[in-house]
Amino acid sequence: MVMINGETITGIALAFLALLFIFAGTVNKVWALLLPADYLILAIGGAFIVLGIISIRKYRGGELEEQSHQ
């Protein structure tokens, strides 16, 4: 049974990195200039998480169908 995959791990890492960058933007004036890029990284991380969840559900569904046919 697969609980987590590479896409989900990538999404979590990107989201965490984006949150660190957004926090740095609240502290530092130079980092504040990059806030639009930080939100883009956060959106890409969220997309990877959704892709990972869809992939896990698709894999589980295929695995259950194969077992029922045997």
Distance bins in CASP14 RR format, pairs under 12 A and 6 or more apart:
PFRMAT RR
TARGET T0000
AUTHOR 0000-0000-0000
RMODE 2
METHOD distances of the structure
MODEL  1
1 56 0 0 0 0 1 0 0 0 0 0 0
1 59 0 0 0 0 1 0 0 0 0 0 0
1 60 1 0 0 1 0 0 0 0 0 0 0
1 61 0 0 0 0 0 1 0 0 0 0 0
1 63 0 0 0 0 1 0 0 0 0 0 0
1 64 0 0 0 0 0 1 0 0 0 0 0
1 67 0 0 0 0 0 1 0 0 0 0 0
2 8 0 0 0 0 1 0 0 0 0 0 0
2 52 0 0 0 0 0 1 0 0 0 0 0
2 53 0 0 0 0 0 1 0 0 0 0 0
2 55 0 0 0 0 1 0 0 0 0 0 0
2 56 1 0 1 0 0 0 0 0 0 0 0
2 57 0 0 0 0 0 1 0 0 0 0 0
2 58 0 0 0 0 0 1 0 0 0 0 0
2 59 1 0 1 0 0 0 0 0 0 0 0
2 60 1 0 0 1 0 0 0 0 0 0 0
2 61 0 0 0 0 0 1 0 0 0 0 0
2 62 0 0 0 0 0 1 0 0 0 0 0
2 63 0 0 0 0 1 0 0 0 0 0 0
3 9 0 0 0 0 0 1 0 0 0 0 0
3 52 0 0 0 0 0 1 0 0 0 0 0
3 53 0 0 0 0 0 1 0 0 0 0 0
3 56 1 0 0 1 0 0 0 0 0 0 0
3 57 0 0 0 0 0 1 0 0 0 0 0
3 59 0 0 0 0 0 1 0 0 0 0 0
3 60 0 0 0 0 1 0 0 0 0 0 0
4 10 0 0 0 0 0 1 0 0 0 0 0
4 11 0 0 0 0 0 1 0 0 0 0 0
4 12 0 0 0 0 1 0 0 0 0 0 0
4 49 0 0 0 0 0 1 0 0 0 0 0
4 52 0 0 0 0 1 0 0 0 0 0 0
4 53 0 0 0 0 1 0 0 0 0 0 0
4 55 0 0 0 0 0 1 0 0 0 0 0
4 56 1 0 0 1 0 0 0 0 0 0 0
4 59 0 0 0 0 0 1 0 0 0 0 0
5 11 0 0 0 0 0 1 0 0 0 0 0
5 12 0 0 0 0 0 1 0 0 0 0 0
5 48 0 0 0 0 0 1 0 0 0 0 0
5 49 0 0 0 0 0 1 0 0 0 0 0
5 51 0 0 0 0 1 0 0 0 0 0 0
5 52 1 0 1 0 0 0 0 0 0 0 0
5 53 0 0 0 0 1 0 0 0 0 0 0
5 54 0 0 0 0 0 1 0 0 0 0 0
5 55 1 0 1 0 0 0 0 0 0 0 0
5 56 1 0 0 1 0 0 0 0 0 0 0
5 57 0 0 0 0 0 1 0 0 0 0 0
5 58 0 0 0 0 0 1 0 0 0 0 0
5 59 1 0 0 1 0 0 0 0 0 0 0
5 60 0 0 0 0 0 1 0 0 0 0 0
6 12 0 0 0 0 1 0 0 0 0 0 0
6 13 0 0 0 0 1 0 0 0 0 0 0
6 14 0 0 0 0 0 1 0 0 0 0 0
6 48 0 0 0 0 1 0 0 0 0 0 0
6 49 0 0 0 0 0 1 0 0 0 0 0
6 51 0 0 0 0 1 0 0 0 0 0 0
6 52 1 0 0 1 0 0 0 0 0 0 0
6 53 0 0 0 0 0 1 0 0 0 0 0
6 55 0 0 0 0 1 0 0 0 0 0 0
6 56 0 0 0 0 0 1 0 0 0 0 0
6 59 0 0 0 0 0 1 0 0 0 0 0
7 13 0 0 0 0 0 1 0 0 0 0 0
7 14 0 0 0 0 0 1 0 0 0 0 0
7 44 0 0 0 0 0 1 0 0 0 0 0
7 45 0 0 0 0 1 0 0 0 0 0 0
7 46 0 0 0 0 0 1 0 0 0 0 0
7 47 0 0 0 0 1 0 0 0 0 0 0
7 48 1 0 1 0 0 0 0 0 0 0 0
7 49 1 0 0 1 0 0 0 0 0 0 0
7 50 0 0 0 0 1 0 0 0 0 0 0
7 51 1 0 1 0 0 0 0 0 0 0 0
7 52 1 1 0 0 0 0 0 0 0 0 0
7 53 0 0 0 0 1 0 0 0 0 0 0
7 54 0 0 0 0 1 0 0 0 0 0 0
7 55 1 0 1 0 0 0 0 0 0 0 0
7 56 0 0 0 0 1 0 0 0 0 0 0
7 58 0 0 0 0 0 1 0 0 0 0 0
7 59 0 0 0 0 0 1 0 0 0 0 0
8 14 0 0 0 0 0 1 0 0 0 0 0
8 15 0 0 0 0 0 1 0 0 0 0 0
8 45 0 0 0 0 1 0 0 0 0 0 0
8 46 0 0 0 0 1 0 0 0 0 0 0
8 47 0 0 0 0 0 1 0 0 0 0 0
8 48 1 0 0 1 0 0 0 0 0 0 0
8 49 1 0 1 0 0 0 0 0 0 0 0
8 50 0 0 0 0 1 0 0 0 0 0 0
8 51 0 0 0 0 1 0 0 0 0 0 0
8 52 1 0 1 0 0 0 0 0 0 0 0
8 53 1 0 0 1 0 0 0 0 0 0 0
8 54 0 0 0 0 0 1 0 0 0 0 0
8 55 0 0 0 0 1 0 0 0 0 0 0
8 56 1 0 0 1 0 0 0 0 0 0 0
8 57 0 0 0 0 0 1 0 0 0 0 0
8 59 0 0 0 0 0 1 0 0 0 0 0
9 15 0 0 0 0 0 1 0 0 0 0 0
9 16 0 0 0 0 0 1 0 0 0 0 0
9 45 0 0 0 0 0 1 0 0 0 0 0
9 48 0 0 0 0 1 0 0 0 0 0 0
9 49 0 0 0 0 1 0 0 0 0 0 0
9 51 0 0 0 0 0 1 0 0 0 0 0
9 52 0 0 0 0 1 0 0 0 0 0 0
9 55 0 0 0 0 0 1 0 0 0 0 0
9 56 0 0 0 0 0 1 0 0 0 0 0
10 16 0 0 0 0 0 1 0 0 0 0 0
10 17 0 0 0 0 0 1 0 0 0 0 0
10 41 0 0 0 0 0 1 0 0 0 0 0
10 44 0 0 0 0 1 0 0 0 0 0 0
10 45 1 0 0 1 0 0 0 0 0 0 0
10 46 0 0 0 0 1 0 0 0 0 0 0
10 47 0 0 0 0 0 1 0 0 0 0 0
10 48 1 0 1 0 0 0 0 0 0 0 0
10 49 0 0 0 0 1 0 0 0 0 0 0
10 50 0 0 0 0 0 1 0 0 0 0 0
10 51 0 0 0 0 1 0 0 0 0 0 0
10 52 0 0 0 0 1 0 0 0 0 0 0
10 55 0 0 0 0 0 1 0 0 0 0 0
11 17 0 0 0 0 1 0 0 0 0 0 0
11 18 0 0 0 0 1 0 0 0 0 0 0
11 19 0 0 0 0 0 1 0 0 0 0 0
11 41 0 0 0 0 1 0 0 0 0 0 0
11 42 0 0 0 0 1 0 0 0 0 0 0
11 43 0 0 0 0 0 1 0 0 0 0 0
11 44 1 0 0 1 0 0 0 0 0 0 0
11 45 1 1 0 0 0 0 0 0 0 0 0
11 46 1 0 1 0 0 0 0 0 0 0 0
11 47 1 0 0 1 0 0 0 0 0 0 0
11 48 1 1 0 0 0 0 0 0 0 0 0
11 49 1 0 1 0 0 0 0 0 0 0 0
11 50 0 0 0 0 1 0 0 0 0 0 0
11 51 0 0 0 0 1 0 0 0 0 0 0
11 52 0 0 0 0 1 0 0 0 0 0 0
11 53 0 0 0 0 0 1 0 0 0 0 0
12 18 0 0 0 0 0 1 0 0 0 0 0
12 19 0 0 0 0 0 1 0 0 0 0 0
12 42 0 0 0 0 0 1 0 0 0 0 0
12 45 1 0 0 1 0 0 0 0 0 0 0
12 46 0 0 0 0 1 0 0 0 0 0 0
12 48 0 0 0 0 1 0 0 0 0 0 0
12 49 1 0 0 1 0 0 0 0 0 0 0
12 50 0 0 0 0 0 1 0 0 0 0 0
12 52 0 0 0 0 0 1 0 0 0 0 0
12 53 0 0 0 0 0 1 0 0 0 0 0
13 19 0 0 0 0 0 1 0 0 0 0 0
13 20 0 0 0 0 0 1 0 0 0 0 0
13 41 0 0 0 0 0 1 0 0 0 0 0
13 42 0 0 0 0 0 1 0 0 0 0 0
13 44 0 0 0 0 0 1 0 0 0 0 0
13 45 0 0 0 0 1 0 0 0 0 0 0
13 46 0 0 0 0 0 1 0 0 0 0 0
13 48 0 0 0 0 1 0 0 0 0 0 0
13 49 0 0 0 0 0 1 0 0 0 0 0
14 20 0 0 0 0 0 1 0 0 0 0 0
14 21 0 0 0 0 0 1 0 0 0 0 0
14 38 0 0 0 0 0 1 0 0 0 0 0
14 39 0 0 0 0 0 1 0 0 0 0 0
14 40 0 0 0 0 0 1 0 0 0 0 0
14 41 1 0 1 0 0 0 0 0 0 0 0
14 42 1 0 0 1 0 0 0 0 0 0 0
14 43 0 0 0 0 1 0 0 0 0 0 0
14 44 1 0 1 0 0 0 0 0 0 0 0
14 45 1 1 0 0 0 0 0 0 0 0 0
14 46 1 0 0 1 0 0 0 0 0 0 0
14 47 0 0 0 0 1 0 0 0 0 0 0
14 48 1 0 0 1 0 0 0 0 0 0 0
14 49 0 0 0 0 1 0 0 0 0 0 0
14 51 0 0 0 0 0 1 0 0 0 0 0
15 21 0 0 0 0 0 1 0 0 0 0 0
15 22 0 0 0 0 0 1 0 0 0 0 0
15 38 0 0 0 0 0 1 0 0 0 0 0
15 39 0 0 0 0 0 1 0 0 0 0 0
15 40 0 0 0 0 0 1 0 0 0 0 0
15 41 0 0 0 0 1 0 0 0 0 0 0
15 42 1 0 1 0 0 0 0 0 0 0 0
15 43 0 0 0 0 1 0 0 0 0 0 0
15 44 0 0 0 0 1 0 0 0 0 0 0
15 45 1 0 1 0 0 0 0 0 0 0 0
15 46 1 0 1 0 0 0 0 0 0 0 0
15 47 0 0 0 0 0 1 0 0 0 0 0
15 48 0 0 0 0 1 0 0 0 0 0 0
15 49 1 0 0 1 0 0 0 0 0 0 0
15 50 0 0 0 0 0 1 0 0 0 0 0
16 22 0 0 0 0 0 1 0 0 0 0 0
16 23 0 0 0 0 0 1 0 0 0 0 0
16 38 0 0 0 0 0 1 0 0 0 0 0
16 41 0 0 0 0 0 1 0 0 0 0 0
16 42 0 0 0 0 1 0 0 0 0 0 0
16 45 0 0 0 0 1 0 0 0 0 0 0
16 46 0 0 0 0 0 1 0 0 0 0 0
16 48 0 0 0 0 0 1 0 0 0 0 0
16 49 0 0 0 0 0 1 0 0 0 0 0
17 23 0 0 0 0 0 1 0 0 0 0 0
17 24 0 0 0 0 0 1 0 0 0 0 0
17 37 0 0 0 0 0 1 0 0 0 0 0
17 38 0 0 0 0 1 0 0 0 0 0 0
17 40 0 0 0 0 0 1 0 0 0 0 0
17 41 1 0 0 1 0 0 0 0 0 0 0
17 42 0 0 0 0 1 0 0 0 0 0 0
17 44 0 0 0 0 0 1 0 0 0 0 0
17 45 0 0 0 0 1 0 0 0 0 0 0
17 46 0 0 0 0 0 1 0 0 0 0 0
17 48 0 0 0 0 0 1 0 0 0 0 0
18 24 0 0 0 0 0 1 0 0 0 0 0
18 25 0 0 0 0 0 1 0 0 0 0 0
18 34 0 0 0 0 0 1 0 0 0 0 0
18 35 0 0 0 0 0 1 0 0 0 0 0
18 36 0 0 0 0 0 1 0 0 0 0 0
18 37 0 0 0 0 1 0 0 0 0 0 0
18 38 1 0 1 0 0 0 0 0 0 0 0
18 39 1 0 0 1 0 0 0 0 0 0 0
18 40 0 0 0 0 1 0 0 0 0 0 0
18 41 1 0 1 0 0 0 0 0 0 0 0
18 42 1 1 0 0 0 0 0 0 0 0 0
18 43 0 0 0 0 1 0 0 0 0 0 0
18 44 0 0 0 0 1 0 0 0 0 0 0
18 45 1 0 0 1 0 0 0 0 0 0 0
18 46 0 0 0 0 1 0 0 0 0 0 0
18 47 0 0 0 0 0 1 0 0 0 0 0
18 48 0 0 0 0 0 1 0 0 0 0 0
18 49 0 0 0 0 0 1 0 0 0 0 0
19 25 0 0 0 0 0 1 0 0 0 0 0
19 26 0 0 0 0 0 1 0 0 0 0 0
19 38 0 0 0 0 1 0 0 0 0 0 0
19 39 0 0 0 0 0 1 0 0 0 0 0
19 41 0 0 0 0 1 0 0 0 0 0 0
19 42 1 0 0 1 0 0 0 0 0 0 0
19 45 0 0 0 0 0 1 0 0 0 0 0
19 46 0 0 0 0 0 1 0 0 0 0 0
20 26 0 0 0 0 0 1 0 0 0 0 0
20 27 0 0 0 0 0 1 0 0 0 0 0
20 31 0 0 0 0 0 1 0 0 0 0 0
20 38 0 0 0 0 1 0 0 0 0 0 0
20 41 0 0 0 0 0 1 0 0 0 0 0
20 42 0 0 0 0 0 1 0 0 0 0 0
21 27 0 0 0 0 0 1 0 0 0 0 0
21 28 0 0 0 0 0 1 0 0 0 0 0
21 30 0 0 0 0 0 1 0 0 0 0 0
21 31 1 0 0 1 0 0 0 0 0 0 0
21 32 0 0 0 0 0 1 0 0 0 0 0
21 33 0 0 0 0 0 1 0 0 0 0 0
21 34 1 0 0 1 0 0 0 0 0 0 0
21 35 0 0 0 0 1 0 0 0 0 0 0
21 36 0 0 0 0 0 1 0 0 0 0 0
21 37 1 0 0 1 0 0 0 0 0 0 0
21 38 1 0 1 0 0 0 0 0 0 0 0
21 39 0 0 0 0 1 0 0 0 0 0 0
21 40 0 0 0 0 0 1 0 0 0 0 0
21 41 1 0 0 1 0 0 0 0 0 0 0
21 42 0 0 0 0 1 0 0 0 0 0 0
22 28 0 0 0 0 0 1 0 0 0 0 0
22 31 0 0 0 0 1 0 0 0 0 0 0
22 32 0 0 0 0 1 0 0 0 0 0 0
22 34 0 0 0 0 1 0 0 0 0 0 0
22 35 1 0 0 1 0 0 0 0 0 0 0
22 36 0 0 0 0 0 1 0 0 0 0 0
22 37 0 0 0 0 0 1 0 0 0 0 0
22 38 1 0 1 0 0 0 0 0 0 0 0
22 39 1 0 0 1 0 0 0 0 0 0 0
22 40 0 0 0 0 0 1 0 0 0 0 0
22 41 0 0 0 0 1 0 0 0 0 0 0
22 42 1 0 0 1 0 0 0 0 0 0 0
23 31 0 0 0 0 1 0 0 0 0 0 0
23 32 0 0 0 0 0 1 0 0 0 0 0
23 35 0 0 0 0 0 1 0 0 0 0 0
23 38 0 0 0 0 1 0 0 0 0 0 0
23 42 0 0 0 0 0 1 0 0 0 0 0
24 30 0 0 0 0 1 0 0 0 0 0 0
24 31 1 0 1 0 0 0 0 0 0 0 0
24 32 0 0 0 0 1 0 0 0 0 0 0
24 33 0 0 0 0 0 1 0 0 0 0 0
24 34 0 0 0 0 1 0 0 0 0 0 0
24 35 0 0 0 0 1 0 0 0 0 0 0
24 37 0 0 0 0 0 1 0 0 0 0 0
24 38 0 0 0 0 1 0 0 0 0 0 0
25 31 1 1 0 0 0 0 0 0 0 0 0
25 32 1 0 1 0 0 0 0 0 0 0 0
25 33 0 0 0 0 1 0 0 0 0 0 0
25 34 1 0 0 1 0 0 0 0 0 0 0
25 35 1 0 0 1 0 0 0 0 0 0 0
25 36 0 0 0 0 0 1 0 0 0 0 0
25 37 0 0 0 0 0 1 0 0 0 0 0
25 38 1 0 0 1 0 0 0 0 0 0 0
25 39 0 0 0 0 0 1 0 0 0 0 0
26 32 1 0 0 1 0 0 0 0 0 0 0
26 34 0 0 0 0 0 1 0 0 0 0 0
26 35 0 0 0 0 1 0 0 0 0 0 0
26 38 0 0 0 0 0 1 0 0 0 0 0
28 34 0 0 0 0 1 0 0 0 0 0 0
28 35 0 0 0 0 0 1 0 0 0 0 0
29 35 0 0 0 0 0 1 0 0 0 0 0
31 37 0 0 0 0 0 1 0 0 0 0 0
31 38 0 0 0 0 1 0 0 0 0 0 0
32 38 0 0 0 0 1 0 0 0 0 0 0
34 40 0 0 0 0 1 0 0 0 0 0 0
34 41 0 0 0 0 1 0 0 0 0 0 0
35 41 0 0 0 0 0 1 0 0 0 0 0
35 42 0 0 0 0 0 1 0 0 0 0 0
36 42 0 0 0 0 0 1 0 0 0 0 0
36 43 0 0 0 0 0 1 0 0 0 0 0
37 43 0 0 0 0 0 1 0 0 0 0 0
37 44 0 0 0 0 0 1 0 0 0 0 0
38 44 0 0 0 0 0 1 0 0 0 0 0
38 45 0 0 0 0 0 1 0 0 0 0 0
39 45 0 0 0 0 0 1 0 0 0 0 0
39 46 0 0 0 0 0 1 0 0 0 0 0
40 46 0 0 0 0 0 1 0 0 0 0 0
40 47 0 0 0 0 0 1 0 0 0 0 0
41 47 0 0 0 0 0 1 0 0 0 0 0
41 48 0 0 0 0 0 1 0 0 0 0 0
42 48 0 0 0 0 0 1 0 0 0 0 0
42 49 0 0 0 0 0 1 0 0 0 0 0
43 49 0 0 0 0 0 1 0 0 0 0 0
43 50 0 0 0 0 0 1 0 0 0 0 0
44 50 0 0 0 0 0 1 0 0 0 0 0
44 51 0 0 0 0 0 1 0 0 0 0 0
45 51 0 0 0 0 1 0 0 0 0 0 0
45 52 0 0 0 0 0 1 0 0 0 0 0
46 52 0 0 0 0 1 0 0 0 0 0 0
46 53 0 0 0 0 0 1 0 0 0 0 0
47 53 0 0 0 0 0 1 0 0 0 0 0
47 54 0 0 0 0 0 1 0 0 0 0 0
48 54 0 0 0 0 0 1 0 0 0 0 0
48 55 0 0 0 0 0 1 0 0 0 0 0
49 55 0 0 0 0 0 1 0 0 0 0 0
49 56 0 0 0 0 0 1 0 0 0 0 0
50 56 0 0 0 0 0 1 0 0 0 0 0
50 57 0 0 0 0 0 1 0 0 0 0 0
51 57 0 0 0 0 0 1 0 0 0 0 0
51 58 0 0 0 0 0 1 0 0 0 0 0
52 58 0 0 0 0 1 0 0 0 0 0 0
52 59 0 0 0 0 1 0 0 0 0 0 0
52 60 0 0 0 0 0 1 0 0 0 0 0
53 59 0 0 0 0 0 1 0 0 0 0 0
53 60 0 0 0 0 0 1 0 0 0 0 0
54 60 0 0 0 0 0 1 0 0 0 0 0
54 61 0 0 0 0 0 1 0 0 0 0 0
55 61 0 0 0 0 0 1 0 0 0 0 0
55 62 0 0 0 0 0 1 0 0 0 0 0
56 62 0 0 0 0 0 1 0 0 0 0 0
56 63 0 0 0 0 0 1 0 0 0 0 0
57 63 0 0 0 0 0 1 0 0 0 0 0
57 64 0 0 0 0 0 1 0 0 0 0 0
58 64 0 0 0 0 0 1 0 0 0 0 0
58 65 0 0 0 0 0 1 0 0 0 0 0
59 65 0 0 0 0 0 1 0 0 0 0 0
59 66 0 0 0 0 0 1 0 0 0 0 0
60 66 0 0 0 0 0 1 0 0 0 0 0
60 67 0 0 0 0 0 1 0 0 0 0 0
61 67 0 0 0 0 1 0 0 0 0 0 0
61 68 0 0 0 0 0 1 0 0 0 0 0
62 68 0 0 0 0 1 0 0 0 0 0 0
62 69 0 0 0 0 0 1 0 0 0 0 0
63 69 0 0 0 0 0 1 0 0 0 0 0
63 70 0 0 0 0 0 1 0 0 0 0 0
64 70 0 0 0 0 0 1 0 0 0 0 0
END
